[in-house]
Amino acid sequence: MAGETEGRKTRPVCIAVTVAKSDSETVVFILPITTQPPLDSRKFIEVPQIESQRVGLETHVRKWVMLDEINTDILEQSYVWEDRTPIGTFSSVFTSKIQSSLIVLARSGGASVVDRLK
């Protein structure tokens, strides 16, 4: 609905980067994972079937990690997640691909960041 800041449904996310702050807090950079085919104008990486299997997501549906829709939050204070238990982990190769693509996009100014730190 118009004006909402939180999604109505639970959806998987990829924590692409974590940064430990000096005050014992962890800043996380969170990317949504979607089953809706992204528009060509969006920046994304398709999740290979084997990576879906690794993280415990259904493998019969295509998925994409959205690179241009970054959320930031403080892990220890977040009220966004109902369950903080990881469902799985992408391989280091796929994680590196996500991180390097995200860095290139961030440097070019092509990503929208929702700052939940405030």
Phi and psi restraints in degrees (range 20) as a CNS / XPLOR table:
assign (resid 1 and name C) (resid 2 and name N)
       (resid 2 and name CA) (resid 2 and name C) 1.0 -59.4 20.0 2
assign (resid 2 and name N) (resid 2 and name CA)
       (resid 2 and name C) (resid 3 and name N) 1.0 136.6 20.0 2
assign (resid 2 and name C) (resid 3 and name N)
       (resid 3 and name CA) (resid 3 and name C) 1.0 88.0 20.0 2
assign (resid 3 and name N) (resid 3 and name CA)
       (resid 3 and name C) (resid 4 and name N) 1.0 -8.3 20.0 2
assign (resid 3 and name C) (resid 4 and name N)
       (resid 4 and name CA) (resid 4 and name C) 1.0 -74.3 20.0 2
assign (resid 4 and name N) (resid 4 and name CA)
       (resid 4 and name C) (resid 5 and name N) 1.0 145.6 20.0 2
assign (resid 4 and name C) (resid 5 and name N)
       (resid 5 and name CA) (resid 5 and name C) 1.0 -110.5 20.0 2
assign (resid 5 and name N) (resid 5 and name CA)
       (resid 5 and name C) (resid 6 and name N) 1.0 -10.3 20.0 2
assign (resid 5 and name C) (resid 6 and name N)
       (resid 6 and name CA) (resid 6 and name C) 1.0 -119.9 20.0 2
assign (resid 6 and name N) (resid 6 and name CA)
       (resid 6 and name C) (resid 7 and name N) 1.0 147.0 20.0 2
assign (resid 6 and name C) (resid 7 and name N)
       (resid 7 and name CA) (resid 7 and name C) 1.0 -70.0 20.0 2
assign (resid 7 and name N) (resid 7 and name CA)
       (resid 7 and name C) (resid 8 and name N) 1.0 156.0 20.0 2
assign (resid 7 and name C) (resid 8 and name N)
       (resid 8 and name CA) (resid 8 and name C) 1.0 -86.9 20.0 2
assign (resid 8 and name N) (resid 8 and name CA)
       (resid 8 and name C) (resid 9 and name N) 1.0 -19.9 20.0 2
assign (resid 8 and name C) (resid 9 and name N)
       (resid 9 and name CA) (resid 9 and name C) 1.0 -121.3 20.0 2
assign (resid 9 and name N) (resid 9 and name CA)
       (resid 9 and name C) (resid 10 and name N) 1.0 155.3 20.0 2
assign (resid 9 and name C) (resid 10 and name N)
       (resid 10 and name CA) (resid 10 and name C) 1.0 -74.7 20.0 2
assign (resid 10 and name N) (resid 10 and name CA)
       (resid 10 and name C) (resid 11 and name N) 1.0 131.8 20.0 2
assign (resid 10 and name C) (resid 11 and name N)
       (resid 11 and name CA) (resid 11 and name C) 1.0 -139.8 20.0 2
assign (resid 11 and name N) (resid 11 and name CA)
       (resid 11 and name C) (resid 12 and name N) 1.0 149.2 20.0 2
assign (resid 11 and name C) (resid 12 and name N)
       (resid 12 and name CA) (resid 12 and name C) 1.0 -69.4 20.0 2
assign (resid 12 and name N) (resid 12 and name CA)
       (resid 12 and name C) (resid 13 and name N) 1.0 151.6 20.0 2
assign (resid 12 and name C) (resid 13 and name N)
       (resid 13 and name CA) (resid 13 and name C) 1.0 -133.6 20.0 2
assign (resid 13 and name N) (resid 13 and name CA)
       (resid 13 and name C) (resid 14 and name N) 1.0 163.1 20.0 2
assign (resid 13 and name C) (resid 14 and name N)
       (resid 14 and name CA) (resid 14 and name C) 1.0 -114.9 20.0 2
assign (resid 14 and name N) (resid 14 and name CA)
       (resid 14 and name C) (resid 15 and name N) 1.0 119.5 20.0 2
assign (resid 14 and name C) (resid 15 and name N)
       (resid 15 and name CA) (resid 15 and name C) 1.0 -83.1 20.0 2
assign (resid 15 and name N) (resid 15 and name CA)
       (resid 15 and name C) (resid 16 and name N) 1.0 104.5 20.0 2
assign (resid 15 and name C) (resid 16 and name N)
       (resid 16 and name CA) (resid 16 and name C) 1.0 -82.9 20.0 2
assign (resid 16 and name N) (resid 16 and name CA)
       (resid 16 and name C) (resid 17 and name N) 1.0 -35.1 20.0 2
assign (resid 16 and name C) (resid 17 and name N)
       (resid 17 and name CA) (resid 17 and name C) 1.0 -144.5 20.0 2
assign (resid 17 and name N) (resid 17 and name CA)
       (resid 17 and name C) (resid 18 and name N) 1.0 140.5 20.0 2
assign (resid 17 and name C) (resid 18 and name N)
       (resid 18 and name CA) (resid 18 and name C) 1.0 -124.1 20.0 2
assign (resid 18 and name N) (resid 18 and name CA)
       (resid 18 and name C) (resid 19 and name N) 1.0 142.7 20.0 2
assign (resid 18 and name C) (resid 19 and name N)
       (resid 19 and name CA) (resid 19 and name C) 1.0 -130.7 20.0 2
assign (resid 19 and name N) (resid 19 and name CA)
       (resid 19 and name C) (resid 20 and name N) 1.0 120.4 20.0 2
assign (resid 19 and name C) (resid 20 and name N)
       (resid 20 and name CA) (resid 20 and name C) 1.0 -82.1 20.0 2
assign (resid 20 and name N) (resid 20 and name CA)
       (resid 20 and name C) (resid 21 and name N) 1.0 123.0 20.0 2
assign (resid 20 and name C) (resid 21 and name N)
       (resid 21 and name CA) (resid 21 and name C) 1.0 -88.3 20.0 2
assign (resid 21 and name N) (resid 21 and name CA)
       (resid 21 and name C) (resid 22 and name N) 1.0 162.8 20.0 2
assign (resid 21 and name C) (resid 22 and name N)
       (resid 22 and name CA) (resid 22 and name C) 1.0 -68.4 20.0 2
assign (resid 22 and name N) (resid 22 and name CA)
       (resid 22 and name C) (resid 23 and name N) 1.0 -18.0 20.0 2
assign (resid 22 and name C) (resid 23 and name N)
       (resid 23 and name CA) (resid 23 and name C) 1.0 -95.1 20.0 2
assign (resid 23 and name N) (resid 23 and name CA)
       (resid 23 and name C) (resid 24 and name N) 1.0 26.7 20.0 2
assign (resid 23 and name C) (resid 24 and name N)
       (resid 24 and name CA) (resid 24 and name C) 1.0 65.4 20.0 2
assign (resid 24 and name N) (resid 24 and name CA)
       (resid 24 and name C) (resid 25 and name N) 1.0 24.2 20.0 2
assign (resid 24 and name C) (resid 25 and name N)
       (resid 25 and name CA) (resid 25 and name C) 1.0 -108.0 20.0 2
assign (resid 25 and name N) (resid 25 and name CA)
       (resid 25 and name C) (resid 26 and name N) 1.0 152.8 20.0 2
assign (resid 25 and name C) (resid 26 and name N)
       (resid 26 and name CA) (resid 26 and name C) 1.0 -116.6 20.0 2
assign (resid 26 and name N) (resid 26 and name CA)
       (resid 26 and name C) (resid 27 and name N) 1.0 118.2 20.0 2
assign (resid 26 and name C) (resid 27 and name N)
       (resid 27 and name CA) (resid 27 and name C) 1.0 -86.6 20.0 2
assign (resid 27 and name N) (resid 27 and name CA)
       (resid 27 and name C) (resid 28 and name N) 1.0 129.7 20.0 2
assign (resid 27 and name C) (resid 28 and name N)
       (resid 28 and name CA) (resid 28 and name C) 1.0 -115.4 20.0 2
assign (resid 28 and name N) (resid 28 and name CA)
       (resid 28 and name C) (resid 29 and name N) 1.0 141.4 20.0 2
assign (resid 28 and name C) (resid 29 and name N)
       (resid 29 and name CA) (resid 29 and name C) 1.0 -107.8 20.0 2
assign (resid 29 and name N) (resid 29 and name CA)
       (resid 29 and name C) (resid 30 and name N) 1.0 114.9 20.0 2
assign (resid 29 and name C) (resid 30 and name N)
       (resid 30 and name CA) (resid 30 and name C) 1.0 -112.0 20.0 2
assign (resid 30 and name N) (resid 30 and name CA)
       (resid 30 and name C) (resid 31 and name N) 1.0 131.5 20.0 2
assign (resid 30 and name C) (resid 31 and name N)
       (resid 31 and name CA) (resid 31 and name C) 1.0 -116.2 20.0 2
assign (resid 31 and name N) (resid 31 and name CA)
       (resid 31 and name C) (resid 32 and name N) 1.0 132.9 20.0 2
assign (resid 31 and name C) (resid 32 and name N)
       (resid 32 and name CA) (resid 32 and name C) 1.0 -72.6 20.0 2
assign (resid 32 and name N) (resid 32 and name CA)
       (resid 32 and name C) (resid 33 and name N) 1.0 149.6 20.0 2
assign (resid 32 and name C) (resid 33 and name N)
       (resid 33 and name CA) (resid 33 and name C) 1.0 -112.2 20.0 2
assign (resid 33 and name N) (resid 33 and name CA)
       (resid 33 and name C) (resid 34 and name N) 1.0 129.2 20.0 2
assign (resid 33 and name C) (resid 34 and name N)
       (resid 34 and name CA) (resid 34 and name C) 1.0 -129.3 20.0 2
assign (resid 34 and name N) (resid 34 and name CA)
       (resid 34 and name C) (resid 35 and name N) 1.0 155.0 20.0 2
assign (resid 34 and name C) (resid 35 and name N)
       (resid 35 and name CA) (resid 35 and name C) 1.0 -101.8 20.0 2
assign (resid 35 and name N) (resid 35 and name CA)
       (resid 35 and name C) (resid 36 and name N) 1.0 -3.3 20.0 2
assign (resid 35 and name C) (resid 36 and name N)
       (resid 36 and name CA) (resid 36 and name C) 1.0 -84.0 20.0 2
assign (resid 36 and name N) (resid 36 and name CA)
       (resid 36 and name C) (resid 37 and name N) 1.0 123.5 20.0 2
assign (resid 36 and name C) (resid 37 and name N)
       (resid 37 and name CA) (resid 37 and name C) 1.0 -56.9 20.0 2
assign (resid 37 and name N) (resid 37 and name CA)
       (resid 37 and name C) (resid 38 and name N) 1.0 125.7 20.0 2
assign (resid 37 and name C) (resid 38 and name N)
       (resid 38 and name CA) (resid 38 and name C) 1.0 -73.2 20.0 2
assign (resid 38 and name N) (resid 38 and name CA)
       (resid 38 and name C) (resid 39 and name N) 1.0 153.6 20.0 2
assign (resid 38 and name C) (resid 39 and name N)
       (resid 39 and name CA) (resid 39 and name C) 1.0 -67.0 20.0 2
assign (resid 39 and name N) (resid 39 and name CA)
       (resid 39 and name C) (resid 40 and name N) 1.0 153.3 20.0 2
assign (resid 39 and name C) (resid 40 and name N)
       (resid 40 and name CA) (resid 40 and name C) 1.0 -60.5 20.0 2
assign (resid 40 and name N) (resid 40 and name CA)
       (resid 40 and name C) (resid 41 and name N) 1.0 -25.0 20.0 2
assign (resid 40 and name C) (resid 41 and name N)
       (resid 41 and name CA) (resid 41 and name C) 1.0 -77.2 20.0 2
assign (resid 41 and name N) (resid 41 and name CA)
       (resid 41 and name C) (resid 42 and name N) 1.0 -12.3 20.0 2
assign (resid 41 and name C) (resid 42 and name N)
       (resid 42 and name CA) (resid 42 and name C) 1.0 -84.3 20.0 2
assign (resid 42 and name N) (resid 42 and name CA)
       (resid 42 and name C) (resid 43 and name N) 1.0 162.6 20.0 2
assign (resid 42 and name C) (resid 43 and name N)
       (resid 43 and name CA) (resid 43 and name C) 1.0 -108.9 20.0 2
assign (resid 43 and name N) (resid 43 and name CA)
       (resid 43 and name C) (resid 44 and name N) 1.0 125.3 20.0 2
assign (resid 43 and name C) (resid 44 and name N)
       (resid 44 and name CA) (resid 44 and name C) 1.0 -157.8 20.0 2
assign (resid 44 and name N) (resid 44 and name CA)
       (resid 44 and name C) (resid 45 and name N) 1.0 166.5 20.0 2
assign (resid 44 and name C) (resid 45 and name N)
       (resid 45 and name CA) (resid 45 and name C) 1.0 -130.8 20.0 2
assign (resid 45 and name N) (resid 45 and name CA)
       (resid 45 and name C) (resid 46 and name N) 1.0 128.8 20.0 2
assign (resid 45 and name C) (resid 46 and name N)
       (resid 46 and name CA) (resid 46 and name C) 1.0 -73.6 20.0 2
assign (resid 46 and name N) (resid 46 and name CA)
       (resid 46 and name C) (resid 47 and name N) 1.0 139.3 20.0 2
assign (resid 46 and name C) (resid 47 and name N)
       (resid 47 and name CA) (resid 47 and name C) 1.0 -86.2 20.0 2
assign (resid 47 and name N) (resid 47 and name CA)
       (resid 47 and name C) (resid 48 and name N) 1.0 117.5 20.0 2
assign (resid 47 and name C) (resid 48 and name N)
       (resid 48 and name CA) (resid 48 and name C) 1.0 -63.1 20.0 2
assign (resid 48 and name N) (resid 48 and name CA)
       (resid 48 and name C) (resid 49 and name N) 1.0 152.8 20.0 2
assign (resid 48 and name C) (resid 49 and name N)
       (resid 49 and name CA) (resid 49 and name C) 1.0 -55.9 20.0 2
assign (resid 49 and name N) (resid 49 and name CA)
       (resid 49 and name C) (resid 50 and name N) 1.0 -40.8 20.0 2
assign (resid 49 and name C) (resid 50 and name N)
       (resid 50 and name CA) (resid 50 and name C) 1.0 -64.9 20.0 2
assign (resid 50 and name N) (resid 50 and name CA)
       (resid 50 and name C) (resid 51 and name N) 1.0 -33.3 20.0 2
assign (resid 50 and name C) (resid 51 and name N)
       (resid 51 and name CA) (resid 51 and name C) 1.0 -71.7 20.0 2
assign (resid 51 and name N) (resid 51 and name CA)
       (resid 51 and name C) (resid 52 and name N) 1.0 -37.6 20.0 2
assign (resid 51 and name C) (resid 52 and name N)
       (resid 52 and name CA) (resid 52 and name C) 1.0 -59.2 20.0 2
assign (resid 52 and name N) (resid 52 and name CA)
       (resid 52 and name C) (resid 53 and name N) 1.0 -42.2 20.0 2
assign (resid 52 and name C) (resid 53 and name N)
       (resid 53 and name CA) (resid 53 and name C) 1.0 -64.3 20.0 2
assign (resid 53 and name N) (resid 53 and name CA)
       (resid 53 and name C) (resid 54 and name N) 1.0 -41.8 20.0 2
assign (resid 53 and name C) (resid 54 and name N)
       (resid 54 and name CA) (resid 54 and name C) 1.0 -60.1 20.0 2
assign (resid 54 and name N) (resid 54 and name CA)
       (resid 54 and name C) (resid 55 and name N) 1.0 -37.6 20.0 2
assign (resid 54 and name C) (resid 55 and name N)
       (resid 55 and name CA) (resid 55 and name C) 1.0 -93.9 20.0 2
assign (resid 55 and name N) (resid 55 and name CA)
       (resid 55 and name C) (resid 56 and name N) 1.0 0.2 20.0 2
assign (resid 55 and name C) (resid 56 and name N)
       (resid 56 and name CA) (resid 56 and name C) 1.0 84.8 20.0 2
assign (resid 56 and name N) (resid 56 and name CA)
       (resid 56 and name C) (resid 57 and name N) 1.0 22.1 20.0 2
assign (resid 56 and name C) (resid 57 and name N)
       (resid 57 and name CA) (resid 57 and name C) 1.0 -95.1 20.0 2
assign (resid 57 and name N) (resid 57 and name CA)
       (resid 57 and name C) (resid 58 and name N) 1.0 159.1 20.0 2
assign (resid 57 and name C) (resid 58 and name N)
       (resid 58 and name CA) (resid 58 and name C) 1.0 -60.4 20.0 2
assign (resid 58 and name N) (resid 58 and name CA)
       (resid 58 and name C) (resid 59 and name N) 1.0 141.3 20.0 2
assign (resid 58 and name C) (resid 59 and name N)
       (resid 59 and name CA) (resid 59 and name C) 1.0 -100.2 20.0 2
assign (resid 59 and name N) (resid 59 and name CA)
       (resid 59 and name C) (resid 60 and name N) 1.0 -9.0 20.0 2
assign (resid 59 and name C) (resid 60 and name N)
       (resid 60 and name CA) (resid 60 and name C) 1.0 -89.5 20.0 2
assign (resid 60 and name N) (resid 60 and name CA)
       (resid 60 and name C) (resid 61 and name N) 1.0 1.0 20.0 2
assign (resid 60 and name C) (resid 61 and name N)
       (resid 61 and name CA) (resid 61 and name C) 1.0 -122.1 20.0 2
assign (resid 61 and name N) (resid 61 and name CA)
       (resid 61 and name C) (resid 62 and name N) 1.0 133.7 20.0 2
assign (resid 61 and name C) (resid 62 and name N)
       (resid 62 and name CA) (resid 62 and name C) 1.0 -69.1 20.0 2
assign (resid 62 and name N) (resid 62 and name CA)
       (resid 62 and name C) (resid 63 and name N) 1.0 147.7 20.0 2
assign (resid 62 and name C) (resid 63 and name N)
       (resid 63 and name CA) (resid 63 and name C) 1.0 -138.9 20.0 2
assign (resid 63 and name N) (resid 63 and name CA)
       (resid 63 and name C) (resid 64 and name N) 1.0 154.6 20.0 2
assign (resid 63 and name C) (resid 64 and name N)
       (resid 64 and name CA) (resid 64 and name C) 1.0 -135.3 20.0 2
assign (resid 64 and name N) (resid 64 and name CA)
       (resid 64 and name C) (resid 65 and name N) 1.0 141.1 20.0 2
assign (resid 64 and name C) (resid 65 and name N)
       (resid 65 and name CA) (resid 65 and name C) 1.0 -92.9 20.0 2
assign (resid 65 and name N) (resid 65 and name CA)
       (resid 65 and name C) (resid 66 and name N) 1.0 122.4 20.0 2
assign (resid 65 and name C) (resid 66 and name N)
       (resid 66 and name CA) (resid 66 and name C) 1.0 -86.2 20.0 2
assign (resid 66 and name N) (resid 66 and name CA)
       (resid 66 and name C) (resid 67 and name N) 1.0 117.3 20.0 2
assign (resid 66 and name C) (resid 67 and name N)
       (resid 67 and name CA) (resid 67 and name C) 1.0 -85.8 20.0 2
assign (resid 67 and name N) (resid 67 and name CA)
       (resid 67 and name C) (resid 68 and name N) 1.0 -22.7 20.0 2
assign (resid 67 and name C) (resid 68 and name N)
       (resid 68 and name CA) (resid 68 and name C) 1.0 -98.1 20.0 2
assign (resid 68 and name N) (resid 68 and name CA)
       (resid 68 and name C) (resid 69 and name N) 1.0 16.1 20.0 2
assign (resid 68 and name C) (resid 69 and name N)
       (resid 69 and name CA) (resid 69 and name C) 1.0 -133.3 20.0 2
assign (resid 69 and name N) (resid 69 and name CA)
       (resid 69 and name C) (resid 70 and name N) 1.0 76.2 20.0 2
assign (resid 69 and name C) (resid 70 and name N)
       (resid 70 and name CA) (resid 70 and name C) 1.0 -95.1 20.0 2
assign (resid 70 and name N) (resid 70 and name CA)
       (resid 70 and name C) (resid 71 and name N) 1.0 132.7 20.0 2
assign (resid 70 and name C) (resid 71 and name N)
       (resid 71 and name CA) (resid 71 and name C) 1.0 -110.8 20.0 2
assign (resid 71 and name N) (resid 71 and name CA)
       (resid 71 and name C) (resid 72 and name N) 1.0 143.5 20.0 2
assign (resid 71 and name C) (resid 72 and name N)
       (resid 72 and name CA) (resid 72 and name C) 1.0 -118.7 20.0 2
assign (resid 72 and name N) (resid 72 and name CA)
       (resid 72 and name C) (resid 73 and name N) 1.0 148.9 20.0 2
assign (resid 72 and name C) (resid 73 and name N)
       (resid 73 and name CA) (resid 73 and name C) 1.0 -158.9 20.0 2
assign (resid 73 and name N) (resid 73 and name CA)
       (resid 73 and name C) (resid 74 and name N) 1.0 166.2 20.0 2
assign (resid 73 and name C) (resid 74 and name N)
       (resid 74 and name CA) (resid 74 and name C) 1.0 -101.1 20.0 2
assign (resid 74 and name N) (resid 74 and name CA)
       (resid 74 and name C) (resid 75 and name N) 1.0 116.3 20.0 2
assign (resid 74 and name C) (resid 75 and name N)
       (resid 75 and name CA) (resid 75 and name C) 1.0 -53.1 20.0 2
assign (resid 75 and name N) (resid 75 and name CA)
       (resid 75 and name C) (resid 76 and name N) 1.0 -47.4 20.0 2
assign (resid 75 and name C) (resid 76 and name N)
       (resid 76 and name CA) (resid 76 and name C) 1.0 -72.0 20.0 2
assign (resid 76 and name N) (resid 76 and name CA)
       (resid 76 and name C) (resid 77 and name N) 1.0 -18.0 20.0 2
assign (resid 76 and name C) (resid 77 and name N)
       (resid 77 and name CA) (resid 77 and name C) 1.0 -114.0 20.0 2
assign (resid 77 and name N) (resid 77 and name CA)
       (resid 77 and name C) (resid 78 and name N) 1.0 -1.1 20.0 2
assign (resid 77 and name C) (resid 78 and name N)
       (resid 78 and name CA) (resid 78 and name C) 1.0 -63.7 20.0 2
assign (resid 78 and name N) (resid 78 and name CA)
       (resid 78 and name C) (resid 79 and name N) 1.0 136.8 20.0 2
assign (resid 78 and name C) (resid 79 and name N)
       (resid 79 and name CA) (resid 79 and name C) 1.0 -107.2 20.0 2
assign (resid 79 and name N) (resid 79 and name CA)
       (resid 79 and name C) (resid 80 and name N) 1.0 2.4 20.0 2
assign (resid 79 and name C) (resid 80 and name N)
       (resid 80 and name CA) (resid 80 and name C) 1.0 -77.4 20.0 2
assign (resid 80 and name N) (resid 80 and name CA)
       (resid 80 and name C) (resid 81 and name N) 1.0 -37.7 20.0 2
assign (resid 80 and name C) (resid 81 and name N)
       (resid 81 and name CA) (resid 81 and name C) 1.0 -92.1 20.0 2
assign (resid 81 and name N) (resid 81 and name CA)
       (resid 81 and name C) (resid 82 and name N) 1.0 130.2 20.0 2
assign (resid 81 and name C) (resid 82 and name N)
       (resid 82 and name CA) (resid 82 and name C) 1.0 -77.1 20.0 2
assign (resid 82 and name N) (resid 82 and name CA)
       (resid 82 and name C) (resid 83 and name N) 1.0 -37.4 20.0 2
assign (resid 82 and name C) (resid 83 and name N)
       (resid 83 and name CA) (resid 83 and name C) 1.0 -132.0 20.0 2
assign (resid 83 and name N) (resid 83 and name CA)
       (resid 83 and name C) (resid 84 and name N) 1.0 122.2 20.0 2
assign (resid 83 and name C) (resid 84 and name N)
       (resid 84 and name CA) (resid 84 and name C) 1.0 -94.6 20.0 2
assign (resid 84 and name N) (resid 84 and name CA)
       (resid 84 and name C) (resid 85 and name N) 1.0 6.8 20.0 2
assign (resid 84 and name C) (resid 85 and name N)
       (resid 85 and name CA) (resid 85 and name C) 1.0 -76.4 20.0 2
assign (resid 85 and name N) (resid 85 and name CA)
       (resid 85 and name C) (resid 86 and name N) 1.0 120.2 20.0 2
assign (resid 85 and name C) (resid 86 and name N)
       (resid 86 and name CA) (resid 86 and name C) 1.0 -62.0 20.0 2
assign (resid 86 and name N) (resid 86 and name CA)
       (resid 86 and name C) (resid 87 and name N) 1.0 140.1 20.0 2
assign (resid 86 and name C) (resid 87 and name N)
       (resid 87 and name CA) (resid 87 and name C) 1.0 -87.7 20.0 2
assign (resid 87 and name N) (resid 87 and name CA)
       (resid 87 and name C) (resid 88 and name N) 1.0 -13.8 20.0 2
assign (resid 87 and name C) (resid 88 and name N)
       (resid 88 and name CA) (resid 88 and name C) 1.0 167.1 20.0 2
assign (resid 88 and name N) (resid 88 and name CA)
       (resid 88 and name C) (resid 89 and name N) 1.0 -175.1 20.0 2
assign (resid 88 and name C) (resid 89 and name N)
       (resid 89 and name CA) (resid 89 and name C) 1.0 -137.0 20.0 2
assign (resid 89 and name N) (resid 89 and name CA)
       (resid 89 and name C) (resid 90 and name N) 1.0 132.0 20.0 2
assign (resid 89 and name C) (resid 90 and name N)
       (resid 90 and name CA) (resid 90 and name C) 1.0 -66.7 20.0 2
assign (resid 90 and name N) (resid 90 and name CA)
       (resid 90 and name C) (resid 91 and name N) 1.0 158.0 20.0 2
assign (resid 90 and name C) (resid 91 and name N)
       (resid 91 and name CA) (resid 91 and name C) 1.0 -63.2 20.0 2
assign (resid 91 and name N) (resid 91 and name CA)
       (resid 91 and name C) (resid 92 and name N) 1.0 158.3 20.0 2
assign (resid 91 and name C) (resid 92 and name N)
       (resid 92 and name CA) (resid 92 and name C) 1.0 -63.5 20.0 2
assign (resid 92 and name N) (resid 92 and name CA)
       (resid 92 and name C) (resid 93 and name N) 1.0 -33.4 20.0 2
assign (resid 92 and name C) (resid 93 and name N)
       (resid 93 and name CA) (resid 93 and name C) 1.0 -66.3 20.0 2
assign (resid 93 and name N) (resid 93 and name CA)
       (resid 93 and name C) (resid 94 and name N) 1.0 -46.4 20.0 2
assign (resid 93 and name C) (resid 94 and name N)
       (resid 94 and name CA) (resid 94 and name C) 1.0 -69.4 20.0 2
assign (resid 94 and name N) (resid 94 and name CA)
       (resid 94 and name C) (resid 95 and name N) 1.0 -38.5 20.0 2
assign (resid 94 and name C) (resid 95 and name N)
       (resid 95 and name CA) (resid 95 and name C) 1.0 -61.4 20.0 2
assign (resid 95 and name N) (resid 95 and name CA)
       (resid 95 and name C) (resid 96 and name N) 1.0 -42.8 20.0 2
assign (resid 95 and name C) (resid 96 and name N)
       (resid 96 and name CA) (resid 96 and name C) 1.0 -62.6 20.0 2
assign (resid 96 and name N) (resid 96 and name CA)
       (resid 96 and name C) (resid 97 and name N) 1.0 -37.9 20.0 2
assign (resid 96 and name C) (resid 97 and name N)
       (resid 97 and name CA) (resid 97 and name C) 1.0 -63.3 20.0 2
assign (resid 97 and name N) (resid 97 and name CA)
       (resid 97 and name C) (resid 98 and name N) 1.0 -43.3 20.0 2
assign (resid 97 and name C) (resid 98 and name N)
       (resid 98 and name CA) (resid 98 and name C) 1.0 -63.2 20.0 2
assign (resid 98 and name N) (resid 98 and name CA)
       (resid 98 and name C) (resid 99 and name N) 1.0 -49.0 20.0 2
assign (resid 98 and name C) (resid 99 and name N)
       (resid 99 and name CA) (resid 99 and name C) 1.0 -62.6 20.0 2
assign (resid 99 and name N) (resid 99 and name CA)
       (resid 99 and name C) (resid 100 and name N) 1.0 -45.1 20.0 2
assign (resid 99 and name C) (resid 100 and name N)
       (resid 100 and name CA) (resid 100 and name C) 1.0 -67.1 20.0 2
assign (resid 100 and name N) (resid 100 and name CA)
       (resid 100 and name C) (resid 101 and name N) 1.0 -38.3 20.0 2
assign (resid 100 and name C) (resid 101 and name N)
       (resid 101 and name CA) (resid 101 and name C) 1.0 -64.8 20.0 2
assign (resid 101 and name N) (resid 101 and name CA)
       (resid 101 and name C) (resid 102 and name N) 1.0 -38.7 20.0 2
assign (resid 101 and name C) (resid 102 and name N)
       (resid 102 and name CA) (resid 102 and name C) 1.0 -65.9 20.0 2
assign (resid 102 and name N) (resid 102 and name CA)
       (resid 102 and name C) (resid 103 and name N) 1.0 -41.4 20.0 2
assign (resid 102 and name C) (resid 103 and name N)
       (resid 103 and name CA) (resid 103 and name C) 1.0 -63.1 20.0 2
assign (resid 103 and name N) (resid 103 and name CA)
       (resid 103 and name C) (resid 104 and name N) 1.0 -45.8 20.0 2
assign (resid 103 and name C) (resid 104 and name N)
       (resid 104 and name CA) (resid 104 and name C) 1.0 -59.8 20.0 2
assign (resid 104 and name N) (resid 104 and name CA)
       (resid 104 and name C) (resid 105 and name N) 1.0 -44.5 20.0 2
assign (resid 104 and name C) (resid 105 and name N)
       (resid 105 and name CA) (resid 105 and name C) 1.0 -65.7 20.0 2
assign (resid 105 and name N) (resid 105 and name CA)
       (resid 105 and name C) (resid 106 and name N) 1.0 -42.5 20.0 2
assign (resid 105 and name C) (resid 106 and name N)
       (resid 106 and name CA) (resid 106 and name C) 1.0 -64.0 20.0 2
assign (resid 106 and name N) (resid 106 and name CA)
       (resid 106 and name C) (resid 107 and name N) 1.0 -41.1 20.0 2
assign (resid 106 and name C) (resid 107 and name N)
       (resid 107 and name CA) (resid 107 and name C) 1.0 -65.9 20.0 2
assign (resid 107 and name N) (resid 107 and name CA)
       (resid 107 and name C) (resid 108 and name N) 1.0 -29.1 20.0 2
assign (resid 107 and name C) (resid 108 and name N)
       (resid 108 and name CA) (resid 108 and name C) 1.0 -86.2 20.0 2
assign (resid 108 and name N) (resid 108 and name CA)
       (resid 108 and name C) (resid 109 and name N) 1.0 -6.3 20.0 2
assign (resid 108 and name C) (resid 109 and name N)
       (resid 109 and name CA) (resid 109 and name C) 1.0 78.6 20.0 2
assign (resid 109 and name N) (resid 109 and name CA)
       (resid 109 and name C) (resid 110 and name N) 1.0 18.5 20.0 2
assign (resid 109 and name C) (resid 110 and name N)
       (resid 110 and name CA) (resid 110 and name C) 1.0 -94.2 20.0 2
assign (resid 110 and name N) (resid 110 and name CA)
       (resid 110 and name C) (resid 111 and name N) 1.0 17.1 20.0 2
assign (resid 110 and name C) (resid 111 and name N)
       (resid 111 and name CA) (resid 111 and name C) 1.0 -123.2 20.0 2
assign (resid 111 and name N) (resid 111 and name CA)
       (resid 111 and name C) (resid 112 and name N) 1.0 144.9 20.0 2
assign (resid 111 and name C) (resid 112 and name N)
       (resid 112 and name CA) (resid 112 and name C) 1.0 -102.5 20.0 2
assign (resid 112 and name N) (resid 112 and name CA)
       (resid 112 and name C) (resid 113 and name N) 1.0 123.4 20.0 2
assign (resid 112 and name C) (resid 113 and name N)
       (resid 113 and name CA) (resid 113 and name C) 1.0 -106.7 20.0 2
assign (resid 113 and name N) (resid 113 and name CA)
       (resid 113 and name C) (resid 114 and name N) 1.0 127.5 20.0 2
assign (resid 113 and name C) (resid 114 and name N)
       (resid 114 and name CA) (resid 114 and name C) 1.0 -99.6 20.0 2
assign (resid 114 and name N) (resid 114 and name CA)
       (resid 114 and name C) (resid 115 and name N) 1.0 110.5 20.0 2
assign (resid 114 and name C) (resid 115 and name N)
       (resid 115 and name CA) (resid 115 and name C) 1.0 -89.3 20.0 2
assign (resid 115 and name N) (resid 115 and name CA)
       (resid 115 and name C) (resid 116 and name N) 1.0 108.2 20.0 2
assign (resid 115 and name C) (resid 116 and name N)
       (resid 116 and name CA) (resid 116 and name C) 1.0 -95.9 20.0 2
assign (resid 116 and name N) (resid 116 and name CA)
       (resid 116 and name C) (resid 117 and name N) 1.0 9.4 20.0 2
assign (resid 116 and name C) (resid 117 and name N)
       (resid 117 and name CA) (resid 117 and name C) 1.0 -77.3 20.0 2
assign (resid 117 and name N) (resid 117 and name CA)
       (resid 117 and name C) (resid 118 and name N) 1.0 -15.4 20.0 2
